[in-house]
Amino acid sequence: MRKTAIACGAVGLVLVLAAFLLAFWITPSYIARLQSNSNVVRNYDGQVLTVVNPAALSSGNVAGAVITGVPETLRRQVSVQQTAGNTALVRDATTATASGRTIGSITSDYAISRTTFAATASHPSDWNITKATGQTFNLPLNAKQQNYTGWVPFTETTVPVKYVKQQVQSGINTNVYQVNVPPTPVKNPQVLGRLPASLPKSLLPEVVRAGLIPASVVADLARAYPNATSVPVSYIYSATSTYWVAPPTGIVVNQQTNEKQVASIVLPGGKLVPVFPVLADSYAYTSSSVNSAVSDAKNGSGTINTWATGVPIAAGLVGFLLIVAAALMWVRGRRHGVGGPEHRVRGPSRDPAHAR
């Protein structure tokens, strides 16, 4: 009886300890975080309002340089390349295609926290990363009804990610956030590498006839750059986006974005004169990507709940019952064991009247 009680008590204590560790250490540290094999692809459908082919523009084919009103597709892949403790090296690659050609692409390698998904400066020294601040591709696990800071890869700046409301999206409850990127100079070298840094002055009359530049601007440029053969061009990016986020996992289950990149001619003194959009488009998740994101959010939330709540409660309850059973068996063993009233060794009667 006592051996059984000790065994039950030991198993019960182990289960209670395991429940505590699962809920407060193992799940937060190893389960409720970005996994090392994570590889997620999201597709978008969109519409290009205006897109300029830089190569055609630079060659003088102004008429063929501007494309308007064509469908657009985007593909975004976020994959973990390496991990080091609670830090992950994540590659975020997006490619936009319209009229059978790539109209834009950005690939960034971020060092991020595996639980907050925010960029971090704490990472192995041999990682070649894109320096960033704030949220990069998801909001944190257990996303709150509050504002966050987001990273804009085009401008390499941060913007507020503003909480708006709660809303059901494809059958699950989500937090809705909005991001407004004000007109900001493009700094990403991958984006600038696809665009001309200057325009030949000889092209300006053609650009005026195409309706891309007002004639008054050309006159100002002639006065500003009287002896130049080309004029410098800079680019301004702006966007508005809405994100539907599953709070437990921080997964974006839908996204809608309107964005614009505007070519601006640089006047002496650094003033930028917006001239024409090199890209104006809008896009959102495809229905299949929404379904995949919702499925990922449900699976992730279910896994976290199972190991953070369900299994610990079950293990703790069984452990507690085993400890109670062990205590009862121990008491019963004491009551019926050697030395108990039922097992006293009886000697000769001390009553002289019955002595023999």
N, C-alpha and C positions, 0 to 999 in steps of 0.2 A: 504493500500500500504506500509506504513512504517513498520507495523508488519511483513508483508511478507519479506520485505527487511532485517529486523533484523534477522528473522529466517534463511533466505538464507545465510546471512553473517556468522551467528554463525555456521551453519552446514559446510560451506566452510572452516572456520578457523579450525574446528575440523578435517576435512579431511586432510587439509594441515599439521597440527600437527601430525596426525596419520601417514601420509606418511613419514614425517621426522623421527619419532620414529621407524617405521618399518625398514627403510633403515639403520639407524645409531645406533640403540640400540637393538630393539627386535630381529631382525634377527641375528646380530653378537653374541648376548648374549644368546639367547635361541633356535634358529633354526639352525644356521650354527655351530653346534657342535655335539659331540658324544652323542647320545640319551641314556637315562637311561635304555631303554629296548633293547639295541643293543645286538644281538646274531648271530654271523656270523660263518659259517662252510665252510671251503675250503678243497677239496680233491686233492691229488696228485697221479700220477702214476709215477713209477720209476723203476730202475734196480739196483740190488745189484751186484757189481763186486766181493766183498769179505765181508763176515761177519763171525765173530768168536763167537761160543757159549761159554761164559765164564764157565758155569757149566761143560760142556763136557771137556773143556780144563783142568780145575782144577782137574777133576776126572781121568785124564790120557787118556781119549778117544780123542787123538789128531786127528785121522783120521776123526772122526765124529764131530769135533769141528769147522771145516772150511767148509763154504758153499759158493759156487761161482755161479754167473750167474743165479740168480733167480729174478722173478718180485717182486716189492715192492709197497706197498700202504701206503700213509700217510694221516692222518686226523688231521686238525688243527681247533680248535674252540676258538674263541675270544669272550668273553661275559662280559658284565658289571655286576659287583656284587653289587656295591653301588656307590652313587654319593654324593658329598658335594660341592655345588656351581659349580665352573668350574673345579673341580677335580673329576676323576672317578677311582674307583678300578676295574681294568680289569684283568680277568683271561685268560691267554694264554696257551692253552694245546695242545700239539702235540704228536701223537702216530704213530710210524712206525711199519709196519708188513711185514714179509716175511716168506715164507714156513710155514704159519699157526701159527707163533708165533711172539710175540712182540719183536722187536730187539732194540727198543729205545723209550723213552718217556720223555718229560719234561713238567712240569706245573709251570708257574710263575704267581704271582699276582703282578701287577704293579700299582703304583699310577701315573696317567698321566694327563696332561692337556687335556681338552675335545675339544680344538681347534687345538693345535699343535701336539697332540698325543705323545709328548715327556714325558719321565719320569720326575717327579717332587718330590721335598722333602717337598712340602707344601701339607699336607694331615692330616686327623684326626689321633690322636695319637694311637687310638685303632685298626687301620688297620695293619694287619700283611702282610707286602709287601716284595717283592724281590727288594733289592736296585739296581737301574739301572741308566744309564745315556744315553741320546740321544733318538732316535726314537726306538720304540719297535715293533709295528706291522704295522703301516701305516706311510706315510709321512704327513706333515701338510695339512690342508685345504689351497687351493691356493698354492700348491707346486710350487716352483720356479725352474728355470733352473740354479741351483746352487748345490754345494755340501752340504751334511748334515752329521751328526754324527749318527751312528747306534749302537745298543746294540747287543752283541753276547752272548746268554745265556749259550752256552757250556763253553766258556772261561771266562765269566763275565768281558769282556773288551769291548772297543769301537773301531770301525773302520770307515774310511770315506765311505760315500755313495756318489759315484761320478756321477754327471750328465754327460751323454754321448751325447744324441741327442733327437729329437722328432721323433715319429714314430706312424703310425696308427696301432692300435691293435683291431681287431674284430669290425671295423667300427668306433672307436672313437680315437681321438688324445691323445697320451700319452707322458709323459716324460720318457725316459729310463735312469735307473741308474744301476751302477755296484758296487759290493762289493767284495773285495778280502781280505779274512782273512788269514794272513800269519800263518805258523805253530806256534801254541801257546798252552801252557799247559792247559789241561782241569781242570777247577776248580768247575764246577757245581756238587754239592754233589749228585744230582739225577743220573747223568751220571756215576760218579765214583762209586756209590753204586751198579751198575750193573756189574762192572768190577772187576776182582781180583786185589788186591793191591800188590800181590807178586806171583811168580811162584816157585813151588818146584824145586830144582836143579835136582832132579831125573827125572823130565820131560824133561829136556833140550835135552838129546839125541834124544827123540822121536820128539821133536819140530824141531831139526836139520834134521831128516830123512823126516819130512813132508815138508821140504823146507821153514820153517818159519824163522829160524835163521841160519845165516852162522856159520860154525864150528869155524871160527876164533873168533867170538864173544863169543862162549861158552868157549873157551880157556881163553879169557880175563876175563870172569866172574869167572872162577875157580881160577885165580890168584887174582882177586879183592876180592872175598869172599871165602877164602880157607876153613873156618870152618863153613860156614853158610849152613843151610838146605834149604833156599829159597833165592831168589833174588828179591829186590823191583822193581815194575813196575810202570811207570808213563805213561800218555797218552797225545798225541799231536793232536790238531784239526786244520784243515785248510779247506777252502771252497772258491769257486767262485760262485757268484750269479748275475743274471740279473733280474731287476724288471721293469715292465711296469706300470706306475702310472698315473691315471687320475688326472690332476692338480687341478680342482675345489674342489674335495673331498679328495684327498690324498689316495684314495683307490688303492691298488695293484690289477690290473686286470689280471696280469699273472706273473709267476715267474719260473725261471729255475735255478737249483742249482746242483753243483758238490761238494761233500764234502768227507772228509777222517778223520778217527780217527786212529792214529797209536800208537801201544804199544811200549814204549821205556823203556829199562832197565836202571836203575839208577846206575851209577858207583860211587865209592867213590869220594867225592868232588863235587857231584851234576851233573856231566856231563850226558846227556841223549843220549843213543844210540838207534836210531830208529830200531825196529826189524821187526814187521809185522803189517799190517793193521787189526784192529779189525772190522772196517767198512769202506767200500769205496762204495759210491753209487751216483746216479744222479736221479733227479726227477723234475717234472714240474706240473703245474696245469692240471687237467683233463679238457676236453672240456666243460663239464657241469659247472665246477667251473669258467672257463673263462666267460661263458655266464652269470652266476649269478653275477660275479663281475662287468661285463660291465653293466648289468641291475641295480645293486646297484649304480654304479657311475652315470648313466644317471638319475635315480630317485633322487639321492641326489643333483646333480647339478640342476635339474629342480626345486626341492623344494626351494633351495637357491635362484635361479634366480627369481622364482615367488614372494617370500616374500621380497627379497632384492631389486628387480628392478621392476618387472611387477606390483604388487599390489601398491607399493608406487607411481609409475608414474601415474597409473589410478586414485588413490585416490587424488594425488596432482593436476592432471588436472581437475577433477570434482570439487574439492574444489576451485581452482582458478576461474573456470567458475561461480561457485555459488557466489563468492565474487564479481566478475565483475557484475553479474546480480543484486546482492544486491545494489551495488553502483548506477547502472542505475535506479533501482526502487526508490531508495532514492532521487536521483536528480529529477526524474519525479514527485514524490510525493511532493517535495518542490515546483515544478513549478505549479502544479495544486491544491495544498492544500490551506487552509484558509490563506488569506493574499497575495495570488498570484494575478496577474493582472486580471484573469478571475473571481475572487471571491470577488472583492472589493465591499463594501456596498455603493450603490449610494444614496446620499442625495438630497435635493431640489436644483434645478438649481440656481447657483449663478448669472445667467444673469438677471439683473433688467428688461430687456425688456420683458422677458418671465415669470416674477414672477406674481403670482396671489394673 
